[in-house]
Amino acid sequence: MNNSTSFKERINSISKDKRTGIVLAIDPLYGTKDILEYVIEKIESLSYYCCAIKLNFHVILPLSITDLKKITKTAHDNNVQVIADLKLNDIFETNRSAIQNLASMGFDCAIVNPFVGKTSLISITQFARSLNFGIIALVYMSHPDAVDGYGAMVRSPSDENKKNILLPLYRSFYNNCLAADVDGVVIGGNRLDIIKEFAELGPSPLPIYSPGLITQGGNVEQALKSGTKYLIIGRAIIESDTPIITIKTIRDSTLNKKP
């Protein structure tokens, strides 16, 4: 990546220029043929209304490095950032290798799991930043069973009194994300209570990316009002009979609605 600006700055600039906070999740259905052509067609036809695309194992595993480079180039040619949704959750060396390879293929950012711990999260964020690569951390997922893990109560050190305090795991994750200065956090758009909880803490340098919208019951307008900045939307758009009309309608409904 030749761009010297950070991922957070790049996606914010694109979002303002295009007047959209939509991150298009391109997750082809199981059994989809010609995945490369499928993804490129979605980028070329829908990029006007999104500031980034998110690709996960549906796309990254079946395709070659050459194919993935074609995808990232197509995205960049259409002024779209590319996020790898791998939920990286390993030791620093493993995560560093993954990020190095993703960056070499043209990806702009990766989603990591804060289960790696505060020190590892800080280290991988600093390494990524040296490559002008972004790190988004997963604070609370959107599926119903997320409460079993992210909502669990844990003992976490308090910076104020150096004693352990009891708090939800997602709050501990968020605190670690603040310490690491990640480029953003993922919080399900159908978890308005969690989004509002962080919004009520005051201005945060961590933009909120919200999946779980429309198809999983999350309401776009309510998520934005609660504090979401970027809307991660996939199936509601790419499985629509009229994807262009659908994404335009969603984008238009968000205009002038500040998170």
Buried (B, 14 or more C-beta within 10 A) or exposed (E): BEEEEBBBBBBBBBBEEBEBBBBBBBBBEEEBEEBBEBBBBBBEEBBBBBBBBBBBEBBBEEBEEEBBBBBBBBBBEBBBBBBBBBBBBBEBEEBBEBBEEBBEBBBBBBBBBBBBEBEBBBBBBEBBBEBBBBBBBBBBBBEEEBBEEBBEEBEBEEEEEEEEEEBBBBBBBBBBBBBBBBBBBBBBBBBBEBBEBBBEEEEBEBBBBBBBBBBBEBBBEBBBBBBBBBBBBBBBBBEEEEBEEBBBEBBEEBEEEEB
